[in-house]
Amino acid sequence: MFVKREFRGVGLGKELIRAAIQHSRLQGADILEVYPVDPESPSYRFMGFVPTFQELGFKEVGRAGSRRHVMRLDLR
């Protein structure tokens, strides 16, 4: 996801994630999987940050490489 610099820091990323959750539920998805990084990560920052997804109920289930976390939200 991408939020233009002048609009960052006001919660738009979180709102985009909430919209993705709602859309996924409406489409009948059972699980939503994401690959965020730690806030201090030097790359892959466009994938979002672990604490934001944790706050929205995602649980870590593994790692993808050295920087990306694998997190899931059960939509059932």
Order of alpha helices (4+ residues) and beta strands (2+ residues): alpha-beta-alpha-beta-beta
